[in-house]
């Protein structure tokens, strides 16, 4: 999944996407500046507009969805 995240971040033009974790939590990535990978490629950091962030281990990424979650994507649980 980390390779897929890298591809989404490097896509031109960039398309917003959502990272879904194994617990069902959703994190929206509205621009390439809102996420990054650690140097070893094992974790993803997602930054939010309120200066908060979350670090997600690659093993906990269950899916990547196109577009942003309907409720903003700052860590909401899936339906």
Phi, psi and omega in degrees: 000329180299321178297323177294320177298315179302316179298318179296319182290330182267355183298141175229117002283154179291140174238127179305147179214169181236133174265126178251127181268170181297339177274355180094359178289141183244134178235117180280143177237093185283339178209164180296336178286349182269001181209157177200164180251145175289162184303328180278351179072032181248348183221153176241134173252131175245126178258142180252163183295342179268017181072004173281165177208166176219142175251127184242124175291138182305327181293342181262003177275114184267329183199160172234126181244145175289145177084177182259152176296149184300330185258016174111326173081033179259037175103027179284150176285149177289160181277000000 
